Structure formats: structure tokens, C-alpha cells
Amino acid sequence: MESNNLVKTIKEKGKSFQAEMSFFDHLNVLRRHLIRAAVAIIIFTTLAFCYYDFIFDTIIMGPKRVDFWTYRMMCLIGERFDMGPDFCVKQIPFNIINTDMAGQFTLQMNSSLLIGVVLGFPYLLFELWRFVKPALHEKERQSASGFTFYASVLFLLGLLFGYFIISPLSINFLANYQVSQAIQNQITIDSYLSTVATLSLGTGIVFELPVLIFILSKLGLMTPHLMRSTRRYAIVIILIIAAIVTPTPDALTMLTVSFPLFILYELSIFVSSMVEKKNAYKAFEKSTN
């Protein structure tokens, strides 16, 4: 009897040891994928550091200049629809300063790293997909085969929307907002870079909503019925966000900002609906077999 218990204990220990080894093996595989993604980000960061003059003058300082694409389009729209002189951006009244001894060097390092992360983001998604792919069944692989492509496209669209729409509108609004004329805006370069990066990257992440809804729907945590029932709350939140970042209270500018977010929410409902239909079809096939 004692020998049987000893054998049973040894078998259980062996199973737990194998499971533990399997867990660490998976961590080791994930580490290799993340290292390759980190190498790609470092390469892009190095390239950004080497071509930093163009990146700083054209990309980072773009929303600060009145000849930025967004401001020029606002002036054209204002003239076309006779929306008044306030709609056209003619000045961005603040100066950018540096208050730290190593501030400009830190600026170049941090912004180069941000550019490296943005450019390397699709490859990071690709490595994560390669890590998850072996654990999926064949049908699951087929249904999620476009994960890297769609997630990268959505991130790029969100990044461009945040950079060309939300960032310049927010900077223009905040720069022209005055409590008193006695106060002059002297903005540190860290504050300026943080604002542009947060709004651009944050919008890129927000545009990943359909991908997140796809995953949650696959797990059964999200349904199209739930999203449709909360649509009115989502509309209110989107309009509040659009009202905060728009420089003027006119409806056209607010709709320009909010319209893509409405489309994004409706696209997420469509994605959740497609997943629900596929899950229902699979459940029907299992019940008939």
C-alpha cells in the first residue's frame, strides 16, 4: 500500500515538473520573440537618430508651425464655407524652451526611441503572433491569420489621425487659451513632445478597438447586443472627447474629429457580430454531430 502511494506521489511530482518545465520553455520562446522585436526597434531607433534633423524639423515641430497641413486645410475650409477668420489658424502663440542641461540630448534620444517603437510596432505584433500561433487550432489560425496586418493598419490610421487632427487641434486650442494677457506661454520641449506623442500614440492604441473587440468576442466576454445597447453612452463620450480637442465650438470641426470614432465603434460592433455568428455556427455543428 505504501509502495503504491510512493509511486503515485512520484508520478504526480513528475507531472508537475513537466508542467513547470513546459511553462519555462514557453517563457524562453517568448523571450526569443521579444528579443527579435527589440532588435528591430533598436535598428529603427538608430536610423531615426541618424536622420534626426528631418524628424525634428518636419515631424516633431510640424504641429507648431502655421503652415502645417492641418492648419492649411482649416484655412481653405474656412474660406470655402465662409466660417470666419477665427477658423483659420494664423499663429501658435508660444515659445519652446529647454530648462535642463541635458534636455536637448534627452529629447533626441527619447524621440528617436518613440519613432523606433512606432516603426517597429508591426514587427512586434508579428513576433507576438508567431508566439501565439502554435497554440491555436487550424480553424483558429485561419480566422486570425490577418491579425498582424489589420492591427498594424488600424494602429497606423489611428497614429495619423492623432498626429494630423487631434494633436494640432489640441495644440492650437491650448496655445490660444488665455487666462490673462500678462501670462506668456513658455513651453518646455519635454511638455510639447509629451503632448504630441501621447495624443498620437494614444489615438493609435484607441484605433485597436476592433482588434480588442474581436479577442473579447472570441472569449465570450463581449457581444454585439451589449455594444448596441451602450451605443448612446459611447456617442456621448465620443462627442465629449471631440468637444475638448476642437479649437472652436462649431459643429463641423467637432464632427470632423468624432466621425472616425463613430465609424470605429460601428466597425467593432460588426466584428463582434461576425464572431458571434461563427461561434453559433460552430455550436450548431457540434450539436448535429
Backbone torsions as a table, in degrees:
resi	resn	phi	psi	omega
1	MET	NA	-45.6	179.1
2	GLU	-64.8	-36.1	179.0
3	SER	-66.1	-37.6	177.7
4	ASN	-64.5	-42.2	177.8
5	ASN	-64.1	-36.5	178.8
6	LEU	-65.5	-42.7	178.2
7	VAL	-63.3	-42.6	-179.8
8	LYS	-62.4	-42.4	179.4
9	THR	-63.9	-42.4	178.7
10	ILE	-62.2	-41.2	178.8
11	LYS	-63.8	-42.5	179.2
12	GLU	-64.9	-40.1	176.6
13	LYS	-62.7	-39.3	179.2
14	GLY	-64.7	-41.2	178.9
15	LYS	-64.8	-44.1	179.5
16	SER	-64.8	-35.9	178.4
17	PHE	-66.6	-41.9	177.9
18	GLN	-64.3	-41.0	178.2
19	ALA	-63.7	-40.2	178.8
20	GLU	-65.4	-42.3	177.8
21	MET	-64.1	-38.2	178.5
22	SER	-63.7	-39.9	178.8
23	PHE	-62.2	-46.0	179.8
24	PHE	-69.7	-30.2	174.7
25	ASP	-63.6	-42.6	177.8
26	HIS	-63.6	-39.9	176.9
27	LEU	-63.0	-37.5	179.3
28	ASN	-66.7	-40.5	177.2
29	VAL	-64.8	-44.4	178.5
30	LEU	-61.2	-38.8	178.6
31	ARG	-60.5	-42.0	179.5
32	ARG	-64.2	-41.3	178.3
33	HIS	-63.5	-42.9	-179.2
34	LEU	-68.3	-33.7	177.4
35	ILE	-64.7	-43.2	178.5
36	ARG	-63.1	-40.4	177.9
37	ALA	-65.4	-39.4	178.7
38	ALA	-64.6	-37.6	177.4
39	VAL	-63.1	-42.7	178.3
40	ALA	-62.3	-42.2	179.1
41	ILE	-64.6	-39.1	178.8
42	ILE	-64.3	-39.6	178.3
43	ILE	-62.4	-47.3	179.0
44	PHE	-65.0	-36.7	177.8
45	THR	-63.4	-41.5	178.4
46	THR	-63.4	-42.6	177.9
47	LEU	-63.1	-41.6	178.4
48	ALA	-64.2	-37.6	178.6
49	PHE	-65.0	-37.6	-178.7
50	CYS	-71.8	-33.3	-178.9
51	TYR	-108.2	41.3	-171.3
52	TYR	-73.0	-27.1	-179.8
53	ASP	-58.3	-47.2	178.6
54	PHE	-65.0	-43.1	-178.1
55	ILE	-62.4	-43.1	-177.9
56	PHE	-71.2	-50.1	-174.9
57	ASP	-69.0	-39.9	-172.3
58	THR	-94.2	-43.1	-173.1
59	ILE	-92.8	-57.1	-175.2
60	ILE	-66.7	-46.5	-177.3
61	MET	-86.9	2.0	-179.6
62	GLY	-55.7	-53.5	-179.4
63	PRO	-65.3	-9.6	177.5
64	LYS	-84.6	-21.3	-176.2
65	ARG	-91.9	143.6	-178.6
66	VAL	-74.2	-15.6	177.3
67	ASP	-91.2	14.0	176.6
68	PHE	-62.6	148.9	-174.4
69	TRP	-53.5	-43.8	-177.2
70	THR	-62.7	-44.5	-179.3
71	TYR	-66.9	-37.5	177.5
72	ARG	-64.7	-40.7	178.0
73	MET	-66.2	-36.6	177.3
74	MET	-63.5	-40.2	178.0
75	CYS	-65.3	-41.5	178.5
76	LEU	-64.7	-42.8	178.9
77	ILE	-65.5	-40.7	179.0
78	GLY	-62.5	-40.4	177.4
79	GLU	-69.8	-38.9	-176.8
80	ARG	-66.5	-41.8	-175.7
81	PHE	-104.9	12.1	176.0
82	ASP	51.4	58.7	-175.7
83	MET	-97.2	5.9	175.9
84	GLY	93.6	161.9	-176.8
85	PRO	-69.5	-22.7	-177.6
86	ASP	-67.8	-23.4	-178.2
87	PHE	-73.7	-28.3	-179.4
88	CYS	-85.2	127.0	-179.1
89	VAL	-83.8	117.7	-177.7
90	LYS	-111.6	-15.1	177.6
91	GLN	-157.6	150.5	173.2
92	ILE	-118.2	90.4	-167.2
93	PRO	-79.8	71.6	169.0
94	PHE	-156.3	152.9	178.2
95	ASN	-106.8	143.3	178.0
96	ILE	-98.2	129.1	-177.2
97	ILE	-127.7	163.6	174.8
98	ASN	-120.8	129.6	-176.1
99	THR	-113.9	-1.3	-179.0
100	ASP	-112.2	147.3	179.2
101	MET	-60.0	-43.2	-179.5
102	ALA	-100.1	20.6	-173.9
103	GLY	-62.3	-43.3	-176.7
104	GLN	-72.3	-36.2	175.9
105	PHE	-66.6	-42.3	177.2
106	THR	-63.0	-37.5	176.8
107	LEU	-58.6	-47.5	-178.8
108	GLN	-65.1	-39.8	179.3
109	MET	-66.7	-48.0	-176.6
110	ASN	-66.5	-44.3	-178.8
111	SER	-69.8	-34.5	175.2
112	SER	-64.3	-39.9	177.2
113	LEU	-64.7	-39.6	177.4
114	LEU	-61.9	-44.0	177.8
115	ILE	-63.1	-40.7	178.2
116	GLY	-62.2	-40.0	178.2
117	VAL	-66.3	-41.8	179.8
118	VAL	-63.0	-47.7	-178.7
119	LEU	-69.9	-31.8	-178.8
120	GLY	-88.5	-3.5	-177.5
121	PHE	-60.2	-44.9	177.6
122	PRO	-59.4	-38.8	179.0
123	TYR	-69.4	-34.5	174.9
124	LEU	-61.1	-43.3	176.6
125	LEU	-62.5	-39.1	179.8
126	PHE	-63.4	-41.3	178.6
127	GLU	-68.0	-38.2	176.6
128	LEU	-64.9	-37.8	177.5
129	TRP	-65.1	-40.6	177.9
130	ARG	-63.9	-31.2	178.6
131	PHE	-73.3	-40.2	-176.4
132	VAL	-80.6	-30.4	-171.8
133	LYS	-54.3	-44.5	-178.8
134	PRO	-62.0	-22.4	-178.3
135	ALA	-85.0	-5.2	-176.9
136	LEU	-95.8	153.1	172.3
137	HIS	-75.4	168.4	-175.4
138	GLU	-60.7	-43.4	-179.9
139	LYS	-67.6	-36.5	177.5
140	GLU	-67.2	-36.0	176.7
141	ARG	-64.4	-41.3	-179.5
142	GLN	-66.1	-41.3	-178.0
143	SER	-70.5	-25.6	-178.6
144	ALA	-110.4	18.2	-175.0
145	SER	-66.3	-27.1	-178.8
146	GLY	-94.6	18.7	-176.3
147	PHE	-57.6	-50.5	-176.4
148	THR	-62.4	-44.1	-177.6
149	PHE	-64.4	-52.5	-176.4
150	TYR	-66.5	-40.0	178.8
151	ALA	-65.1	-38.3	179.3
152	SER	-68.1	-42.7	179.8
153	VAL	-63.8	-44.5	179.5
154	LEU	-63.8	-40.2	178.1
155	PHE	-64.2	-41.7	179.6
156	LEU	-64.9	-43.6	178.6
157	LEU	-62.4	-43.4	178.1
158	GLY	-64.9	-39.3	178.6
159	LEU	-62.4	-45.4	179.3
160	LEU	-66.1	-40.2	178.3
161	PHE	-64.2	-42.6	178.5
162	GLY	-66.9	-37.4	-177.2
163	TYR	-76.0	-43.2	-174.3
164	PHE	-90.8	-18.5	-178.0
165	ILE	-115.6	-62.7	-172.3
166	ILE	-69.8	-44.7	-177.8
167	SER	-61.7	-52.8	-179.3
168	PRO	-65.3	-36.5	177.9
169	LEU	-65.3	-40.2	179.0
170	SER	-68.1	-43.3	179.9
171	ILE	-64.1	-42.0	178.7
172	ASN	-63.1	-42.8	-179.8
173	PHE	-65.1	-48.5	-177.0
174	LEU	-68.6	-35.0	-179.6
175	ALA	-69.8	-33.6	-177.8
176	ASN	-92.5	-4.0	178.7
177	TYR	-79.7	126.0	-176.3
178	GLN	-128.4	130.6	169.4
179	VAL	-85.4	-38.6	178.4
180	SER	-153.7	145.5	178.3
181	GLN	-69.8	-13.0	178.4
182	ALA	-75.8	-13.3	-178.8
183	ILE	-98.8	124.2	176.7
184	GLN	-103.8	138.6	-178.7
185	ASN	-83.2	112.1	173.0
186	GLN	-119.0	97.7	-171.6
187	ILE	-96.1	130.9	177.2
188	THR	-71.2	151.8	-178.8
189	ILE	-64.5	-31.7	177.6
190	ASP	-64.8	-41.5	179.0
191	SER	-65.5	-42.2	179.9
192	TYR	-64.4	-48.6	-179.8
193	LEU	-63.2	-39.9	179.4
194	SER	-62.7	-39.3	179.9
195	THR	-65.1	-49.2	-178.8
196	VAL	-64.1	-44.5	-178.0
197	ALA	-67.4	-42.3	-178.2
198	THR	-65.1	-45.1	-179.2
199	LEU	-67.3	-40.7	-177.8
200	SER	-71.4	-52.6	-179.1
201	LEU	-67.6	-37.1	178.4
202	GLY	-62.0	-41.0	177.6
203	THR	-67.6	-36.8	175.8
204	GLY	-60.5	-40.1	178.0
205	ILE	-69.7	-39.2	178.7
206	VAL	-61.4	-35.1	-179.6
207	PHE	-70.5	-6.7	174.3
208	GLU	-81.8	6.5	-178.1
209	LEU	-54.0	-45.4	178.2
210	PRO	-59.6	-36.4	178.3
211	VAL	-66.9	-42.8	177.9
212	LEU	-63.0	-42.1	178.7
213	ILE	-64.4	-36.9	177.6
214	PHE	-60.7	-45.7	-179.2
215	ILE	-66.7	-45.3	-179.9
216	LEU	-64.5	-35.5	177.8
217	SER	-69.1	-36.9	175.6
218	LYS	-62.1	-35.6	179.9
219	LEU	-83.2	-4.6	-179.8
220	GLY	80.0	13.9	-178.7
221	LEU	-93.4	-9.8	-179.3
222	MET	-138.1	140.0	179.4
223	THR	-131.0	152.8	177.0
224	PRO	-64.0	-29.9	178.1
225	HIS	-62.9	-41.3	179.1
226	LEU	-64.6	-42.0	-179.2
227	MET	-68.9	-37.2	177.4
228	ARG	-67.5	-37.9	-178.9
229	SER	-69.8	-24.2	179.0
230	THR	-103.5	14.4	-177.3
231	ARG	-61.6	-40.6	-177.3
232	ARG	-64.4	-34.3	176.6
233	TYR	-69.9	-38.3	177.8
234	ALA	-64.2	-38.3	179.1
235	ILE	-63.4	-43.4	179.6
236	VAL	-62.6	-44.0	180.0
237	ILE	-63.4	-42.9	179.6
238	ILE	-62.9	-43.0	179.7
239	LEU	-65.8	-35.8	177.6
240	ILE	-65.3	-44.0	177.6
241	ILE	-61.4	-43.7	179.8
242	ALA	-64.7	-38.4	179.7
243	ALA	-67.1	-32.0	-178.8
244	ILE	-70.8	-40.7	-172.4
245	VAL	-90.3	-12.6	-179.1
246	THR	-80.5	141.4	-175.4
247	PRO	-77.0	-24.6	-178.6
248	THR	-128.6	156.7	-176.0
249	PRO	-82.0	10.7	-177.9
250	ASP	-73.5	152.9	-174.2
251	ALA	-70.8	-31.5	-175.9
252	LEU	-63.2	-45.6	-179.9
253	THR	-66.4	-41.4	-179.3
254	MET	-64.6	-39.3	177.8
255	LEU	-68.7	-32.6	177.4
256	THR	-60.4	-38.7	179.8
257	VAL	-78.3	-41.2	-172.5
258	SER	-81.2	-25.5	-175.3
259	PHE	-58.4	-48.6	177.7
260	PRO	-60.6	-32.2	179.1
261	LEU	-70.3	-35.8	173.9
262	PHE	-62.3	-45.6	179.5
263	ILE	-60.3	-40.5	-179.5
264	LEU	-63.4	-41.8	-179.4
265	TYR	-67.4	-42.2	179.0
266	GLU	-67.1	-35.5	176.3
267	LEU	-64.0	-37.9	178.1
268	SER	-65.1	-38.5	176.3
269	ILE	-63.0	-41.9	179.0
270	PHE	-63.0	-42.6	178.8
271	VAL	-62.4	-45.3	179.4
272	SER	-63.1	-37.6	178.8
273	SER	-65.5	-40.6	178.7
274	MET	-64.6	-41.3	178.8
275	VAL	-64.8	-41.5	179.5
276	GLU	-62.6	-40.4	178.5
277	LYS	-65.0	-41.0	178.8
278	LYS	-66.1	-40.1	178.0
279	ASN	-65.0	-38.9	178.1
280	ALA	-66.5	-37.9	179.1
281	TYR	-66.9	-40.6	177.5
282	LYS	-64.2	-40.1	179.1
283	ALA	-65.8	-36.3	177.6
284	PHE	-66.8	-39.6	178.3
285	GLU	-64.5	-40.7	179.3
286	LYS	-66.1	-36.4	-178.3
287	SER	-71.6	-28.2	-179.7
288	THR	-84.5	-20.5	180.0
289	ASN	-83.9	NA	NA
